[in-house]
């Protein structure tokens, strides 16, 4: 498609005008990384544990919110047992939102959930295996956000991802004012049963601005590969981290 203001490759992909190409923007937050520890940047906190099979089967809400939250529709994005992309919806139980609701398709990966309603949910929503709770969730929509915050993604089968950039920062607040944060970009090629390999790292010093790291050429990431960003906090007692990170991908059909 031609445009009067010239060709913008990123705009053409985002608009769906480039066959076989799509774009992915991932952004995450871990608002409390304990000093002198390392955690992944996602709103569940801690080290993210990737399932070994399609065990992500249910969603539920943390507390009963049968008023405006009743029957709220939740979109769940992830990969099925064959690593194929699945975008599905599930409605919270209208009588008791803490009752588990089964997904139509079981997932081995989940990397985004969002609320498809004109409301702000009043309690967290979790997805995971049967009996899902905060401690076992594979994705969490926290109260007020209406979608997950995960610097985590898995490349679907029959796709190749090209990372154009990633970004990291730490926002100092009371008791979250570390001496420094070491961010690491990790990739695990699950098609070859590899564990995570370090692909890049950047540091953010105390009170320093965030960092954007472009890749020229883009970083190539093959199908069925897990991607995540971790944050390691250094400092004294009470100097925890308040970390954010994200990355941009171009997905190309193989």
Buried (B, 14 or more C-beta within 10 A) or exposed (E): EEEEEEEEEEBBBBEEEBEEBBBBEBBBBBBBBBBBBBBBBBBBBBEBEBBEEBBBBBBBBBEBBBEEBBEBEBBBBBBBEEBEBBEBEBBBBEEEBBEBBEBEBBBBBBBBBBBEBEEEBBBBBBBBBEEBEEEBBBBBBBBEBBBBBBBBBBBBBEBBBBBBBBBBBBEBEEEBBBEBBBBBBBBBBBEEEEEBEEBBBBBBEBEEEBBEBEBEEBBEBBBBBBBBBBBBBBBEEEBBBBBBBBBBBBBBEE
